[in-house]
C-alpha cells in the first residue's frame, strides 16, 4: 500500500501567456522510494495543457531548475 501524496506547493503562474496552476507533491514510487512531482495545468484557446516532471528526492533540485526553464521558455505554436 502507498501512503497518500503530500502537497508541497500550489501556486498560480504564467506560462505561454496564460495563467496556470503549479502543484508540487511527493509520492512514493512503485519501489516505495520517495519522489517529487512538479505539475502545471493551463488553458490556451480552450485546450487544457498539463506538463509535469518527476524525480527521486535526491535529484529534486536539479529537476526543479529544469522544470522552471521549461515553464519560462514554453510557447504554444499557432
C-alpha positions as CSV (number, residue, x, y, z in Angstrom):
1,X,0.0,0.0,0.0
2,X,1.1,3.5,-0.8
3,X,1.0,6.5,1.5
4,X,-1.1,9.4,0.2
5,X,0.7,12.1,-1.7
6,X,1.8,15.1,0.2
7,X,1.3,18.5,-1.4
8,X,4.4,20.6,-1.1
9,X,3.4,23.7,-3.1
10,X,0.4,25.2,-5.0
11,X,0.6,28.5,-6.8
12,X,-0.6,30.4,-9.8
13,X,2.0,31.0,-12.5
14,X,2.1,32.5,-16.0
15,X,3.0,30.1,-18.8
16,X,2.8,30.7,-22.6
17,X,0.8,33.9,-21.8
18,X,-1.8,32.0,-19.8
19,X,-2.4,31.7,-16.1
20,X,-1.7,28.2,-14.9
21,X,-1.8,26.3,-11.7
22,X,1.5,24.8,-10.5
23,X,1.4,21.9,-8.0
24,X,4.3,20.1,-6.4
25,X,3.9,17.0,-4.4
26,X,5.7,14.0,-3.0
27,X,4.7,10.4,-3.5
28,X,6.3,7.0,-3.1
29,X,7.1,5.3,-6.5
30,X,6.5,1.6,-7.1
31,X,9.6,0.6,-5.1
32,X,8.5,2.9,-2.3
33,X,11.2,5.4,-3.0
34,X,10.2,9.0,-2.4
35,X,9.7,11.1,-5.5
36,X,8.9,14.7,-6.1
37,X,6.5,15.7,-8.9
38,X,6.0,19.2,-10.3
39,X,3.0,19.7,-12.5
40,X,1.4,22.7,-14.2
41,X,-2.1,22.9,-15.7
42,X,-3.1,25.7,-18.0
43,X,-5.6,26.5,-20.8
44,X,-4.7,28.0,-24.1
45,X,-7.6,28.7,-26.5
46,X,-9.8,26.0,-24.9
47,X,-7.1,23.4,-24.9
48,X,-6.1,22.1,-21.4
49,X,-2.4,21.6,-21.2
50,X,-0.6,19.6,-18.5
51,X,3.2,19.5,-18.2
52,X,4.9,17.5,-15.4
53,X,8.3,16.3,-14.3
54,X,9.2,13.9,-11.5
55,X,12.3,12.5,-10.0
56,X,13.7,11.0,-6.8
57,X,14.1,13.4,-4.0
58,X,17.9,13.2,-4.5
59,X,17.5,14.9,-7.9
60,X,14.7,17.3,-6.9
61,X,16.7,20.5,-7.0
62,X,18.1,19.7,-10.5
63,X,14.7,18.8,-11.9
64,X,13.1,21.9,-10.3
65,X,15.6,24.0,-12.3
66,X,14.9,22.1,-15.5
67,X,11.1,22.4,-15.0
68,X,11.4,26.2,-14.3
69,X,13.4,26.5,-17.6
70,X,10.7,24.6,-19.5
71,X,7.9,26.7,-18.0
72,X,9.8,30.0,-18.7
73,X,10.5,29.2,-22.3
74,X,7.4,27.2,-23.3
75,X,5.4,28.5,-26.2
76,X,2.3,27.3,-27.9
77,X,2.8,27.5,-31.7
78,X,0.0,28.7,-33.9
